[in-house]
Amino acid sequence: MIGFFELILILIIIILVIKLWNTKKDSIEEKKTILSKYDPNKDKKFILDELEDQFIALNKLNIIDYANPSAKIRFGNNLENKHLGTIIRNPELDNLIKNVKLNNKTDHIDLEIDLPSYQHYRVYAIPGPTKLFPDQESVVLFLKDLTEISKAQKFRTDFVANVSHELRTPLMSIKGAVETIQGPAKNDEPAKQKFLDIMDSQTSRMENLINDLLILSRIELEEHIRPNNLISLEKIFNKLKDIHITNIEKNNIDLNINIDKHFDKIIGNEDRMLTVFSNLIDNSIKYSEKNKSIKVLTSKSVGKLVKPGVKISIIDEGIGIPQNQIVRITERFYRVDIEKSKKVGGTGLGLAIMKHIVTQHRGEFEIKSQLGKGTEFNIHIPSEL
């Protein structure tokens, strides 16, 4: 028969076993809770997110189910749940997707897109189901960007053609001056000085021309790459006032800069936008009489951009532009008044540079002008990505 103390001991052992069991059970439940909260894939990188090329997955209705960060940078942030046709409208791409679904075989095409700027892709279409996107009739698009290669090839051809054409005139002037100094003006000091001045001015013209051609070519190569920094217009125009102060004071120009604090920030590249507004201010000074004014204003952009944006207006009281020539003044080397342009040192490239930089920023521009009354340039630039 079990004694009293033996019974107490058994009870103590039973209580300890129950307590240990509950402790172990609680520990198991706690571990389960921790494990349920832990995502083993949380810290793993998704390879497609790391690619520089664009990757887009479509469902059977060509609705975008997934777009990697590179695709969002190139085509816009909110791509998911949109139809591909609203992003890239191209019949060749539509046919590629149809044929890939029909034949259940990977295929590719070279695709050129002109809007918002020139882009050249080799597009591979892979029919589903795939391991990452298992839906039936899905299609995965892989866009290999060949824009820079394509533009580089075009750049070499255009640059040689432009340089050979535009440098011919100043080179002939320099050659003529040298021959005159070596010949008829050999012993004529006043004539020598006159032709040396011609050589100096033509050399400066060639230098400006080559610099502008290099700037334009570089911008065209990078036009498809949209800047994504938030920059200040007030900072840019304060720099511009210092840059042009000599010509402003020389011509007694009243440069009135009024940057609204609510419309000061835009998405862009500071150096590129500095180039745009520097060219416009420089033109306004060159093509205005002395004692005139130039106004710079910022306001809300309305009806010109998909995203919220800022309108930057540069308004002068210059000689103006004929209405029938406004549509052409952003063409390379186009000049409204050739003699006036040469006299003030224009290369005919400033407004072409402006146009390409504005396009790179996914912006818009408009030009209003009246002969003898002045010109207004309105530049619209997004303030959000």
Number of C-alpha atoms within 10 A of each C-alpha: 4 6 7 8 9 11 11 11 11 11 12 12 12 12 12 12 12 12 12 12 12 12 12 12 12 12 12 12 12 12 12 12 11 11 11 10 9 10 10 9 8 8 7 8 9 11 8 15 15 11 13 14 18 23 22 23 23 26 20 13 11 19 20 21 17 17 22 21 19 19 21 16 15 13 15 12 14 9 20 16 13 14 16 20 13 9 12 13 11 13 10 12 20 14 11 18 24 15 16 20 20 11 10 15 12 18 15 17 14 14 17 14 14 9 11 14 17 18 19 20 19 16 20 22 25 21 25 24 15 13 7 9 17 12 14 13 17 23 31 26 19 19 22 17 17 16 20 18 12 15 20 15 11 13 18 11 11 14 16 10 11 15 14 11 10 15 16 11 13 18 15 12 17 19 12 15 21 18 14 15 19 12 11 11 18 13 11 11 10 10 16 19 13 13 20 16 13 18 20 12 17 21 16 14 18 20 13 16 21 18 13 18 21 13 16 22 21 14 18 22 19 18 24 22 18 19 18 15 15 16 17 17 23 18 14 17 20 11 14 17 16 10 13 15 14 11 13 23 13 10 16 15 19 15 19 14 16 13 19 14 12 10 20 19 22 25 21 25 17 18 9 19 21 17 18 21 21 21 17 20 23 17 18 25 24 21 18 22 15 16 13 17 19 22 16 20 16 23 18 16 21 13 10 18 15 10 16 17 24 28 25 23 19 22 22 27 23 25 18 21 20 13 12 7 12 15 11 13 18 19 15 17 17 16 19 16 10 13 11 13 16 14 11 11 16 20 23 21 22 25 21 19 24 24 18 21 24 20 20 23 25 25 22 17 17 13 16 14 20 15 13 13 13 19 23 22 19 21 23 28 28 22 22 15 18
